[in-house]
């Protein structure tokens, strides 16, 4: 029997391969259950950290801008009538502050009297009294920070309107300092310092859901209040959840509400990117599992063959013993340790015992044959007539003297019926003593 036809071999091989597959299956199940959650939690930490740090930086920016507003409001130059001095002061503020890109000064009727830089020259003497930031500053007599405004210069801006008050706390004019969202490098650098994946991004919306800042500049000024996350920030909420964007793609988003400005910060990361490390791991696991199964199956086959070989040897030798060949034994160098080795030694001991018993039996058989031959010779040379019959009255023993009496050969008489021959059993020719002995032995 070939080793690969062995039932034991395939049983060992199958059990080991099933165990290997079971372990790998458990690994796949655990990875499929746990790794996506681990990956999601890791990226949530990234997006949460992003919006919180961005909130801190924006608060710092707003604090700086607010401090600037307080300084401007207390600046006596803006109460003077020196036009040149006011222009120079306005230019100085715009050039010094990293978050201010332009400035205008309205009189109390809403007409533009001063501006900087020169791309605003067309705004001079234009009435902008309907602008909300002007009206709020005039009404409250406090510094007001506007929502996103689409300026006449085709820029999206955030305006800080600063009412200039006289000694009687009456508004004499309003200084408007504008941050041009798309162009201000200091403001945009806030977003560039955060890395949230290959396709992740952050954006800021104002209190009305209009986008203040976005990595896709063409989206600045877009109204995003239909976005579920933007709605939550407009309702003064912060958190983390899975959402669908306007293009139907799934994202995980962290969002943070900024109380001072009523703004909202959103950091989004595509679901497919979050799960990409898991998918790469799963793909690698498939490859590694395939190679592992092949290698372990190969070594399992070798191991099973090593176990089966001694059994196969015993099987072959047992077959030879069954056919009467007692000359084969398992060489000592091929006997392994363990139960199979013990069985092999016991097999060799059994063969040795059988050989010894067979030799003794042969010796006794030879002795019996010699005794039988000797007894036959004694019977044949006896001049008396000796014979024996069985229950069917057939000759089973005839000596030469009796055969000569009947005129037959002794071998020819064996198996023939005594009734075939007519002779007087009481004749003096018969040896009564021998016959009596034969009948006493049960021959008849």
Secondary structure, 3 states (H helix, E strand, C coil): CCHHHCHHHHHHHHHHHHHHHHHHHHHHHHHHHHHHHHHHHHHHHHHHHHHHHHHHHHHHHHHHHHHHHHHHHHCHHHHCCCHHHHHHHHHHHHHHCCCCCEEEEEECCCEEEEEECHHHHHHCCCECCCCHHHHHHHHHCCCEEEEEEECCCCCEEEEEEEEEECCCCCEEEEEEEEEECCCCHHHHHHHHCCCCCCCCEEEEECCCCEEEEECCHHHCCCECCCCHHHHHHHCCCCEEEEEECCCCCEEEEEEEEECCCCEEEEEEEEHHHHCHHHHHHHHHHHHHHHHHHHHHHHHHHHHHHHHHHHHHHHHHHHHHHHCCCCCCCCCHHHCCCCHHHHHHHHHHHHHHHHHHHHHHHHHHHHHHHHHHHHHHHHHHHCCCCCEEECCCCEEEEECHHHHHHHCCCHHHHCCCEHHHCCCCCCCCCCCHHHHHHHHHCCCC
